């Protein structure tokens, strides 16, 4: 590490030049990132996607659909309302790439009292839907009673909301972060450096992600989650690094001070970043695009944070030298440790009581977890202020029916379905699909023809006249060896009943090759993938973290304590989130917890909190190796790190917590979740539980099997 540190210090001019060039080059790509993001990331390889492809390619289902909501004005006559619909749909039909339009003027089920809606279908999967939406809005935009909505519009609006949220979060979080840095350092120069490192991290990170986005589809949530992680962590790293450098600068010249800082604080940064990398890598085990995207995005920005903190920051510090103390606006306090040392002694005197009280507080927070309701983010992810959400909810409530959903069955049989054997198997398949109580109806040739037996239907198909009458239904449901069966369920797509039914069907033995699709199957696959892989994800995080911390601290007790406390702290965090969001407290709208939140918050915070664990225990370890006195080492480690850990935690809290004031619900929940978890970690866990348990366990903290501990004499000074 010393050689690397010396090389970094010697190469400061080259490194500064490199980062300036990299920022300019990556900045060009960074500004392109928002336009490259699309979709919510909820996609996984499975039957749902295969069935969707078959429905589009074989049974002419549209690749994309836009909905146009028409609302009749109070003073508008019925005739004028119908004329408006007719004129607008005629204009829309002239647009290129519109494959078909379902009109409320031809289908009365699409019109009710003063509301009507039309469906615009597009078959081309490679269409630039952003341009299509703009073209549609150019036609409908002149009338405030006409609103364009549908999945592509909602996705586009979530992208816009995410960009607005990022700006809002930065405007809230960064000024507070600067204030905390000014309080921590007292000088303008030292306080601005972490923000420079944070900005550089985001520019480089966004530039790399834009290049990645040209090769693979990235979720729109990357736009908020990546800078949330990267900015908070890079500022934290810089804060810890600068604090240690200023300490060392009082003892030695700037070059030696930087080398020592890289060896100590730099080592802590590497270990804590490695813990976060593990959490991100473990998250990608769950084969859903959003987790893969966040793993990629998080890895990129954290790598940029580590590199900038260990190369650019030392180079800037070397150039500044003693000017790091320039422009002081807060009086310099020569020694901030006495108060923390006094606090540490209090904890050392009452470790059992403090530990018990801390555990009780955390366990109270855990209680609401049992009531957690998880759901896949839908239209509710979009802020209520967006017209596309209001329009979609009106169409859903008035026309779709909020208690039903449709599953699609694709059955394949060699020899086709229109022979007597095929018709008999179709009948048996229909009857089996009808058996569950949650099935309202099953559509096949039998339901469309009102013929109840295979023999009669075969006879009808043999007669030319009836065959011609049934031809539209045949074209709708059958193509060569494939049969498409819509199954109407009496429960919503996100209900447990729908998911259980689709899981049971997918794992049943059928006489013919059968696949299932539709929204209920989509939800079932997402939930199944998460719950099947969550155990592996947690195991990777826990085992890897244990190994890394064991190597870092030459102890098995400290890693076990850290893992246990993190689990309890995160469980308490999830309980508080349930109370906040499901309970609708502190001005939060009542809503379910996003399905992705527990995985993302656990994977990220488990690594992020190790940042403070590594920093605190590293200092305790330094003092322990000098004195051999566990109690004294704990007090001194606490006294020398508490102020900076508290400042670092506050920065993490304001950067991530600023997303509480944003509109995209999953991002809001993730930001608030990380902020709460860090608050619990930096206060109850790091200031109370860690020192209490260090005192109670004594020298056992440093126990490592098969290794004899070597210590300096306690009498050494």
PAGU-814578 format. One record per residue: residue in three letters; y, x, z of N, C-alpha, C in turn. Coordinates in steps of 0.2 Angstrom, whole numbers, plus 5000, padded with zeros to 4 digits. Atoms other than C-alpha are relative to their C-alpha. Layout:
N
alaYXZYXZYXZ
...
This chain:
717
unk499450045000500050005000500650045000
unk499449955000501250155004500250024993
unk499849975007501050224986500349944996
unk499750055003501450054979500749995002
unk499350014997502950034990500450054998
unk499649955003503550204985500249994993
unk499950015007503350164967500549954998
unk499550055001504350004968500750025002
unk499349974998505750094977500350044995
unk499749955005505850234964500149964994
unk499950045006505750104950500549955000
unk499650064999507149994956500449984994
unk499650015006508250014940499649964994
unk500550035005506749974928499949935002
unk500250074997506249824939500649954999
unk499450055001508049744939500149994993
unk499950015007508149774920499549954997
unk500550045003506449694917500149935002
unk499950074998506849544928500549964996
unk499550035004508449514919499849984993
unk500250015007507649524902499549945000
unk500550054999506149414908500449935001
unk499750064998507349284915500449974994
unk499750025007508349274898499549974995
unk500550025005506749264888499649935002
unk500350064998505849134899500549945001
unk499550065000507449034901500049964994
unk500050035006507348994883499449955000
unk500650054999505648914886500049955005
unk499950044994506048844903500349934999
unk499650065002507248714896499649954996
unk500450045004505948654885499449965004
unk500650034996504648604899500149935000
unk500050084999505248424902499849964994
unk500250045006504948374884499350014998
unk500749995001503248444884499549975005
unk500450044995502648344899499949934998
unk500150075001501748184897499449975004
unk500650034996500548064906500050025007
unk500049994993500248054924499450045003
unk500549954998498748174924499349975002
unk500650034998497448044929499549994994
unk500550005005496148084916499450055002
unk500649964998494348144918499549994994
unk500550015005492948174905499549965003
unk500550044998491748034907499949944995
unk500150065005491147864900500649974998
unk499450045002492847784901500350034994
unk499749975006493547904889499650004993
unk500550015006492047894877500149934998
unk500050085002492147704877500749994997
unk499350015003494047714874500050024993
unk500049975006493747824859499649954995
unk500450055004492347704852500449944999
unk499650065001493447554855500650014995
unk499549995005494847634845499850014993
unk500349985007493847714831499649954997
unk500550045003492547584829500249935000
unk499850074999493247414835500749995000
unk499350015002495047444830500449985006
unk499650014995495747434847500650054999
unk499449955001497547514847500050065004
unk500049934996497847694852500649995005
unk499450014995499547634860500249934999
unk499750065000500347474864500749995004
unk499450024997502147424868500149935001
unk499950074998502647264876500749985000
unk499350025000504247174872500149935004
unk499950064996504847044885500649964998
unk499450045002505946904879500249955006
unk499850054995506946804892500549954997
unk499650055002507746644888500649995004
unk499350004996509646634893500049935003
unk499950074997510146484904500349954995
unk499750045005511246414890499750004993
unk500349995006510046464876499549944999
unk500550055002509146324867499350034998
unk500749975001507246334864500050024992
unk500049985007507646334845500350074999
unk499749935001508846484847499550055003
unk500549954997507546574858499550024996
unk500649995004506146554846500350044994
unk499749965006507346614832500250075002
unk499949934998507846774842499350035000
unk500649965000506046814844499750014993
unk500249995007505646784826500450064997
unk499649955003507046894820499950075002
unk500149934997506747034832499350034998
unk500749985002504847034828500050024992
unk500049985007505247034809500350074999
unk499749945001506347184811499550065003
unk500549954997505047274822499450014995
unk500549995005503747244809500150044994
unk499949965005504647344797500050075002
unk500049934997504547504808499450034997
unk500649965002503347634801499550015006
unk500649994996501647654810499949945005
unk500250064996501647474818499449974996
unk500650035004499847424814500049935000
unk500050084999500047244821500449985005
unk499650034995501047134831499749935002
unk500250064997500446994843500649965002
unk499450034999501746864843499949945004
unk500050064996502146724856500149944996
unk499950065005502546614841499449984997
unk500750025003500746614835499549995006
unk500450004995499946634852500349975006
unk499650034995500546504865499850035007
unk500249974994499646594879500550065002
unk499549944999501046734877500749975001
unk499350034998502446604881499949955005
unk500050054994502846514897500749995002
unk499350024998504446414901500550054996
unk499549965003505846534898499850084999
unk500249935001504846694896499550004994
unk500549995006503846764881499950074999
unk500149935002503146934876499650014994
unk500349985006502547014861499650075001
unk500449935000501247164859500150034993
unk499949965005501647304847499450055000
unk500649965000500047394842500150064995
unk500049945004499947574835499350045000
unk500749975000498347654829500050074999
unk500049925001498947834826500150035007
unk500049974994498547934841500550065000
unk499549945001499648084835500749985000
unk499350035001501247974835500450035006
unk499549984995502748044844500349935003
unk499950064997502847894856500850005002
unk499350004998504547944862500549984995
unk499650025006505247934845499949924998
unk500250075002504347764842500449965005
unk499750044995505047694859500850004998
unk499349995001506847754854500149954994
unk499950045006506647664837499949925002
unk500150074998506047504845500649985004
unk499450024996507447504858500750004996
unk499450005004508747534844500049934997
unk500050065003508147364837500249955006
unk500050054995508047274854500650015005
unk499549984995509447364863500649965000
unk499450045000510847244858500049945004
unk500150064997510147104868499750015007
unk500249994993510047114887499449965003
unk500650044998508746984888499350024997
unk500649985003507447084878499950075003
unk500249934997506547234887499450024997
unk500649975003505347354880499650035006
unk500449974995503947404892499350024997
unk500649985002502147454892499850085002
unk500249944997501147614897500450064997
unk499649945002502047734885500850005002
unk499350004997503847674891500050025007
unk500049984993503347684909499950085001
unk500149935000502647864906500750044999
unk499349975002504347904897500550005006
unk499550014994505347834912499850045006
unk500249964994504347924925500250074999
unk499849935001504748084916500850005001
unk499250004999506648034916500150005008
unk499950014993506447984934499950075004
unk500249934997505648154938500550054999
unk499449955001507048254930500649985005
unk499450024995508348154940499850015007
unk500249984993507348174956500150075001
unk500049924999507248364954500750025001
unk499349984999509148374952500249975007
unk499750034993509448254967499750045006
unk500449964994508148354978500450075000
unk499649935000509048524973500749995003
unk499350014997510748454977500049995007
unk500050024993510148394994499750075003
unk500449944997508948544998500350065000
unk499749935000509848694992500650025004
unk499549994995511448675002499850015007
unk500350004993510448645018499750075000
unk500449945000509348795013500550065001
unk499549955000510948905011500350005007
unk499750004993511648845028499550035005
unk500549974995510048895037499950074999
unk500049935001510049065029500650035003
unk499449984997511849085034499950015008
unk500150004993511349045052499550065002
unk500549944999509849165051500350074999
unk499849935002510749315043500750015002
unk499349994998512549285047500550024994
unk499649975006513149365030499849964994
unk500050045007513449285013499550044996
unk500449975004512549425004499349995001
unk500750004998510949425014499849934998
unk500250075000510949235013499949984992
unk500150025007511149224994499450034996
unk500649965003509749344990499449954999
unk500650055001508349214994500149954995
unk499950055005509149084983500050034993
unk500149965006509249214969499350014998
unk500749995001507449254971499749934998
unk500350075002507049064971500249984993
unk499850025006508049034956499650044994
unk500449965004507149174947499349984999
unk500750025000505449114952500049934996
unk500050075003505848934945500150024992
unk499949995007506549004928499450034997
unk500649965002505049124926499449955000
unk500550044999503848994932500049944994
unk499950055005504548854921499950024992
unk500149975006504548974906499350004998
unk500749995001502749014908499649934999
unk500350065001502248834910500149964994
unk499850035007503148784894499550034995
unk500549975005502048904885499349975001
unk500650034999500548834893500049934998
unk499950075002501148654889499950004993
unk500150005007501148704871499350004998
unk500749995001499248734872499649945003
unk500350054997498748594884500449955003
unk499650064997499348424891500150015007
unk499949994993500248444907500349945003
unk499850064997500648304919500850005001
unk499350004999502448244921500250025008
unk499949994993502248264940500150085001
unk499949935000502248454937500750025001
unk499349995000504148444935500350005007
unk499850004993504348404953499650045005
unk500449974995502848474962500150084999
unk500049935001502948654954500650035003
unk499449974997504748684959500149995007
unk500050014993504548604976499650065004
unk500449954997503148734980500350074999
unk499749935001503948884971500650015003
unk499449994997505648864977500050015008
unk500150004993505148834995499750075002
unk500449944998503848974996500450074998
unk499749945002504949104986500650015005
unk499449994995506449074998499750025007
unk500349984994505249085013499850085000
unk500249935000504549255007500650045000
unk499449965000506249325004500350005007
unk499750014993506849265021499650055005
unk500449964995505349355030500150074998
unk500049945002505549505019500750035002
unk499349984998507449525022500150015007
unk500050004993507249495040499750075003
unk500349944998506049635042500450074998
unk499649945003507049755031500650015004
unk499449994995508649725042499850035006
unk500249974994507649775057499850074999
unk500249935001506949935049500650044998
unk499449975002508649975042500450035006
unk499749974994509250005060499750065002
unk500449954998507950135062500050064995
unk500149955005507850235046500549984994
unk499650015006508750255029499749944995
unk500250065003508650115016499350014996
unk500749995003507150195006499449995004
unk500650004995506050225021500049935003
unk500050074998506550045027499749964996
unk500350055005506049965011499250025000
unk500749995000504350055011499749975006
unk500350034994503950005029500049924999
unk499950075001504549825024499449984996
unk500650025005503349815009499350015003
unk500749994996501949885020499849955005
unk500150054995502149755033500249934998
unk499950065003503049605027499749984993
unk500350005006502449635010499349985000
unk500750014999500649635016499949935002
unk500150074998500949465025500149964994
unk499950045006501649395009499449994996
unk500650005004500149444999499449965003
unk500550044997498949375012500149935000
unk499850075000499849215014500049974993
unk500050025007500049194995499249994998
unk500750015002498149224993499749945003
unk500250064997497849085005500249944996
unk499850065004498848964994499750004994
unk500450005007498049024978499349975001
unk500750034999496348984986500049925000
unk499950085000496948804990500149974993
unk499950025007497548784972499350014996
unk500649995004495948854965499549955002
unk500550054998494848744976500249934998
unk499850065003495948594970499749994993
unk500250015007495448624952499349994999
unk500750025000493648594957499949934998
unk500050075002494048414955500249994993
unk499950005007493948384937500449944998
unk499550055002495448274935500650044998
unk499449965003496948334925500550015004
unk499449994996498248314938499950055005
unk500149954995497348424950500050074996
unk500049945004497048554936500750024999
unk499349985002498848544931500450035006
unk499649984994499548564949499750075002
unk500349934999498348714951500350054996
unk499749955004498948794936500850015001
unk499249994998500848754940500150035006
unk499949974993500648804958499950084999
unk500249935001499748964953500650044997
unk499549965004501149014940500650015005
unk499349994996502648984952499950045006
unk500149964994501849064967499950074998
unk500049935002501349214957500750034998
unk499349985001503149224951500450015007
unk499649994994503749204969499750075003
unk500349934997502549354975500350064996
unk499849945004503049464961500850015001
unk499349994999504949434963500250025007
unk499949984993504849454982499850075001
unk500249944998503949614981500250064994
unk499749955005504849694965500749995000
unk499350015001506449614962500450015006
unk499650004993507049584980500050075003
unk499949934997506649764986500550044995
unk499649965005507549834970500849985002
unk499350024999509149724974500250035007
unk499849984993509049774993500150084999
unk499949925000508949964988500750014997
unk499350005003510549934977500549995005
unk499550024995511449844991500050055006
unk500049954994510949965005500349965006
unk499750034994512049935020500549944998
unk499650065002513049805010499749945001
unk500350064999511749685014500349965006
unk499650034994512849655030500749984998
unk499350025002514349615019500249935001
unk499750065000515449465021499749955006
unk500250034994514949415038500449945002
unk499650064998515449235043499849975006
unk500250024993514449215059499950065004
unk500049944996514649335073499350035001
unk500749965000513249465074499750005007
unk500350004993512049445089499550055000
unk500449935000511349615093499249995001
unk500750014998509749545101499849925001
unk500250074999509049365098499449995003
unk500750014997507349395106500049985008
unk500150024993507749375125499949935001
unk500150074999507849185124499249984998
unk500750015002506149185114499550035005
unk500449964995505449315126499949965006
unk500050044994505849205140499649934999
unk500550055002505049055131499350025000
unk500749985000503549155128499750015007
unk500349994993503349195147499849945003
unk500150074997503449015151499349974997
unk500650025003502048975139499450045003
unk500549964997501049125146499849975007
unk500250034993501149045164499749945000
unk500350065000500548875159499649984993
unk500350015006499448895144499549944999
unk500550055000498148765149500449934999
unk499650065000499448625152500349994993
unk499650005007500448665136499549994994
unk500550015006498848675125499749925001
unk500250075000498248505132500549954998
unk499450055002499948415130500050004992
unk499949995007500048485112499449974996
unk500650035003498248425108500149925000
unk499950074999498648255115500549974995
unk499550025005500248235104499750004993
unk500350005007499248285088499549954999
unk500550065000497848165092500349934999
unk499750065001499048025094500249994993
unk499850005007499748065077499449984995
unk500650015004497948055070499849935000
unk500250074999497647875076500049964993
unk499950055006498347785060499650024994
unk500449985006497247885048499449954999
unk500550055002495847755050500249944996
unk499850065004496947625042500350024993
unk499749985006497347735027499749964994
unk500250035006497247645010500250044994
unk499949955006497147754995500049964994
unk499950035006497647694978500250054994
unk499749965006497947764960500749984999
unk499350025001499747774957500149964993
unk499950045006500247634944500749994999
unk499350015002501847554939500450015006
unk499649994994502347564957500250075001
unk499849935000502547754955500750004998
unk499349995003504147714945500549965005
unk499550044996505747664955500149934998
unk499950075001506147484956500649994995
unk499450005004507847514947499950004993
unk500149995007507047544930499749934997
unk500250065004506947394918499349994998
unk500750005003505247444911499549975006
unk500550024995504447414928500149935002
unk499850074999505347244931499749964995
unk500250045006504847184914499250005000
unk500750005000503047244916499749965006
unk500250044994502847164933500149924998
unk499950075002503546994926499449984995
unk500650015005502247004911499449995004
unk500650004997500847044923499949945005
unk500150054995501246914936500049934996
unk499950065004501646774923499449994995
unk500450015005500346804910499350045001
unk500749964999498946934915499649975005
unk500450024995498446854931499850065005
unk500049944996498446974946499350015004
unk500650004996496646934952499450014995
unk500649995005495646984936500150074997
unk500049945004495147134926499550004995
unk500550005005494147174911499650074999
unk500449955001492747294909499750004993
unk500250005007492047344891499350045001
unk500749985000490147374888499950024993
unk500249985007489647474873499250025000
unk500750005000487747454870499850024993
unk500249975006486847554856499349994999
unk500750015001485247504848499850024993
unk500249995006484247574834499849944996
unk500250055004484047454820500549945000
unk499550055000485547354824499949945005
unk500050054996485847194833499949934997
unk500050065004485747054820499349974999
unk500750035001483847044819499849965006
unk500250044994482846934830499950045006
unk500149964994482347074842500750025003
unk499349984997484147134843500449945003
unk499750064997484746954846499749995007
unk500450024994483446934860500350055005
unk499749954995484047104868500749985002
unk499350024998485847044867500049955005
unk500050064995485446884876499850035007
unk500249974993484546984890500550045003
unk499549964998485947104891500649955003
unk499450054998487246954892499849975007
unk500250034994486146874906500150055006
unk500049954995486047034916500750015002
unk499349994998487847064915500449945004
unk499750064997488246884921499850005007
unk500350014993487246904937500450015006
unk499549994994488546984949500549945001
unk499550064998489646854958500750024998
unk499449985002491146954953500250004992
unk500050005007490846924934500249934999
unk499850075002491846774927499749984994
unk500350025007491246784909499850064996
unk500349945005490346894896500149974993
unk499850025007490946884878499550034995
unk500549975006489546904864500049954995
unk500150055005489046814849499849935002
unk500250064997488246684860500549965003
unk499450044997489846634869500449984995
unk499550025005490846634853499749944995
unk500350055005489546524843499849945004
unk500350054996489046414858499349984998
unk500750015001487246444853499650045006
unk500349974994486046474868499450044999
unk500649965001484546554861500050054994
unk500049955006484046704850499749974994
unk500250035006483046594838500549964997
unk499550045003484346474835500650044997
unk499549955002485646614833499850034993
unk500349975006484546704821500049954994
unk500150055005484246544811500749994997
unk499350015002486146514810500350064996
unk499849945004486446694804499650004993
unk500450015006485146654790500349964995
unk499750055005486146514783500750024998
unk499449975003487646564772500649975003
unk499450034998488846434778500250025008
unk499949984993488646474797500150075001
unk499949935000488546654793500750024999
unk499349995001490246654786500549985006
unk499650024994490946554801499950055006
unk500249964994490146684813500350074998
unk499949945003490746834802500650035004
unk499449974996492446864812499750025007
unk500349984994491446864828499650065000
unk500449955001490246984821500450074999
unk499549945001491647104815500350025007
unk499749984993492347094833499650035004
unk500449974995490847134843499550054997
unk500549965003489647224831500250054995
unk499949955005489747384821499450044999
unk500649965001488147454814499549995006
unk500550014995487047494829500449995007
unk499650004994488447474842500349935001
unk499850074997488847314852500550015005
unk499549994995490447294861500049935004
unk500050064996490447164876500650005005
unk499550004995492047124885499749965006
unk500250034994491647074903500649985005
unk499450024996492946974913499850005007
unk500150004992492947014932500549955003
unk499650044996493646904945500450045005
unk499649954995494347054955500450054996
unk499649955003495647174951499750074999
unk500349945002495247344943500050055006
unk500049954994495747444959499649975006
unk500450034994494647334971499450045001
unk500749974999493147404979499449974997
unk500550045003492147264972499950024993
unk500049985007492547314954499750074999
unk500249935001492247504957499250005002
unk500750004998490547464966499649974995
unk500350035005490047354952499950054994
unk500049955006490447484938499550065002
unk500449944998489647624948499249985000
unk500750035000488047514950499749994993
unk500250015007487947474932499950074996
unk500149935004488247654926499450045003
unk500649974998486747704937499449965000
unk500550045001485647564932499650024994
unk500449995006484147574920500149944995
unk499950055005484547474904499550014994
unk500550005005483347434890500350044994
unk499749975006484647504877500550055003
unk499549964998485847644878500749975001
unk499550044997487347584888500650045003
unk499449974997489147644892500549955002
unk499550054997490547564902500750035000
unk499349985000492447564900500449955003
unk499650054997493947474904500350035007
unk499749984994495147494919499650015006
unk500449994994493847464932499650065000
unk500449945001492747604925500550065001
unk499649955000494247714924500150025008
unk499949994993494647684943499450035003
unk500649984997492847704948499950084999
unk500149935001492747874939500450055004
unk499549964996494347944947499850005007
unk500250004993493747894964499450045001
unk500749974999491947954962500150074999
unk499949935001492548124955500350035006
unk499649974994493748154970499550005006
unk500450004994492448094984499450044999
unk500649965001491048184976500150085000
unk499849935000492048354975500450025006
unk499549984995493148344990499650055005
unk500449964995491748425001500050074998
unk500049935003491648574989500750035001
unk499349974999493548594989500150025007
unk499949984993493648595008499650065002
unk500449944998492248715010500250064997
unk499749945003493048834997500650025004
unk499449994996494648825007499950035006
unk500149984993493948845024499650075000
unk500449935000492648985020500450064998
unk499649955003493849085009500650025005
unk499549984995495249075022499750035006
unk500349964994494149125036499850074998
unk500249935002493549275026500650045000
unk499449975001495349325021500350025007
unk499649984994496049315039499550045004
unk500449954997494549405046500150074998
unk499949945002494849545035500750025002
unk499349994998496749535039500150025007
unk499949994992496549535058499450035003
unk500649974996494849615061499849965006
unk500250044995494349465071499749944997
unk500250075002493349305069500249945004
unk499750054996494149215083500649974998
unk499450025003495849205076500049964994
unk500150055006495349135059499749935002
unk500350064998494249005068500549955003
unk499550034996495748955079500549974994
unk499550025005496948945064499749944995
unk500350065004495748835053499949945004
unk500050064996495448715068500749975001
unk499450034999497248695072500349984993
unk499850035007497648675053499749934999
unk500350065001496448535052500349955004
unk499850054996497048445067500849984998
unk499350015002498848475062500149954993
unk500050045006498548405044499749935001
unk500250074999497548255051500649965003
unk499450034997499048215062500549984995
unk499550025006500148225046499849944996
unk500250065004499148105037500149935004
unk499950064996499147985051500849985000
unk499350015000501047995052500249974993
unk499950035006501147965033499849934999
unk500250075000500147805035500549965003
unk499650044996501247745048500749994996
unk499350005004502847785037499949964994
unk500150035007502247725020499749935000
unk500450074999500947585024500449965005
unk499750044995501947525039500749994998
unk499350015003503647535029500550025005
unk499549984995504547625043500550054997
unk499549965002506147725042500349994993
unk499750025007506747635026499550014994
unk500549995006505147675016499749934998
unk500450065003504447535005499350005002
unk500750004999502747475010499650014994
unk500449985005501547554999499350045002
unk500649964998499747624999500150074999
unk499949925001499547815000499750024993
unk500249985007499347894983499350045001
unk500649975000497547944980500050085000
unk500049925001498048124976500350035006
unk499649964994499048154992499650045004
unk500349964995497748205004499750064997
unk500349945003496948324992500650054999
unk499449955001498648404987500350035006
unk499749974994499448415004499550045004
unk500549954996497848485012500050074996
unk500149945004497648614998500650045001
unk499449965000499448664998500250025007
unk499849994994499848655016499650055004
unk500449954997498348745022500150074998
unk499849935002498848895012500750015003
unk499349994998500748875016500150015007
unk499949994992500548865035499750065002
unk500249934999499549025034500550054999
unk499449955001501149105029500350025007
unk499849984993501749085047499550025004
unk500649974996500049115055500050084999
unk500149935001499949285046500650045002
unk499449964997501749335050500050005007
unk500050004993501649285068499450055003
unk500649974998499849355071500150084998
unk500049935002500249515061500550045005
unk499549974995501749555073499650015007
unk500349994994500649515088499550065000
unk500549955001499249625081500350075001
unk499749935000500549775079500150025007
unk499949994993501049755097499450015004
unk500750004996499249735103499750074999
unk500349945002498749895094500450065003
unk499549964997500249985102499850015008
unk500050014993499949925120499349995003
unk500750024998498149855121500149945005
unk499950054995498949715132500149934996
unk500050065004498549545124500649955002
unk499450044997499849445135500750034997
unk499449975002501249565132500150004992
unk500050005007500849575113500249934998
unk499950075002500849385112500849985001
unk499350014998502549375121500550034995
unk499549965004503349515110499949974993
unk500150025007502549445094500449934999
unk499750065000503249275098500850015000
unk499349984999504949345103500350024994
unk499749975006505149445087499949964994
unk500150045006504649315075500249925000
unk499950074999505049145082500649974996
unk499450025004506849135075499950004993
unk500150005007506349185058499549954997
unk500550055002504849075057500349935000
unk499750065000505848935063500549994994
unk499650005005507148975050499649984993
unk500450015006505848985036499749935000
unk500350074999505048825042500549954998
unk499450055002506748735041500150004993
unk499950005008506948795023499549964997
unk500650045004505248735018500149935001
unk499950074998505648565027500549974996
unk499450045004507348535018499850004993
unk500250005007506648595001499549944998
unk500550055001505148485002500249935002
unk499850074997505848345013500649974996
unk499450035005507348325000499749954995
unk500350055005506048234989499949935003
unk500050064997506048095002500549954997
unk499550045002507648034994499949994992
unk500150015008506848024976499749944999
unk500350075002506147874967499350004998
unk500750015003504447924960499550015007
unk500450004993503247874975499550055001
unk500549954999501847994973500450075002
unk499649944998503148144973500349995007
unk499750014993504048064988499550015005
unk500549994994502448054998499850075001
unk500249934999501948234994500550045003
unk499549964997503648304998500149985007
unk500050024993503748205014499450035004
unk500649974997501948255018500050075002
unk499949934999502248435016500550025005
unk499549984995503848435026499849985007
unk500350014993502948345041499550055002
unk500649954998501448465040500350065002
unk499749944998502648615041500349995006
unk499750014993503648545055499550005006
unk500549994995502048515065499850075001
unk500349934999501448685061500450055003
unk499549954997503048775065500249995007
unk499850024994503348685081499450005005
unk500550014996501848615090499450065000
unk500649955001500548735083500250075001
unk499849935000501448895080500450035007
unk499649984994502648895096499649985006
unk500450034994501448805108499350025000
unk500749995000499648805103499850074999
unk500249945001499448975096500150055006
unk499949964994500249075111499649985006
unk500450024995499348965123499350025000
unk500749985001497648995116499950084999
unk500049935000498049175113500050035008
unk500049994993498349185132499349995003
unk500650034997496849085137499450044998
unk500649965003495649195126500150075001
unk499949934999496349355130499850054995
unk500249955005495549505122499549984996
unk500550035004494249395115500349984993
unk499750015006495549355102499850054994
unk500149955004495149515094499350024999
unk500849995001493249505094499850004993
unk500350005006492349555079499350035001
unk500749984999490449565079499950074997
unk500249935002489649745077500550054999
unk499549955001491249835079500350015007
unk499749984994491949925094500750014999
unk499350005000493749895097500350075003
unk499749944998494750055098500849985001
unk499350014998496450045107500350065003
unk499749954996497750155113500149985007
unk500050024993497950175131500649965002
unk499550054998498950045140500650045003
unk499449964997499950185149500450034995
unk499549975005500650245133500649964999
unk499350035001502450215130500250014993
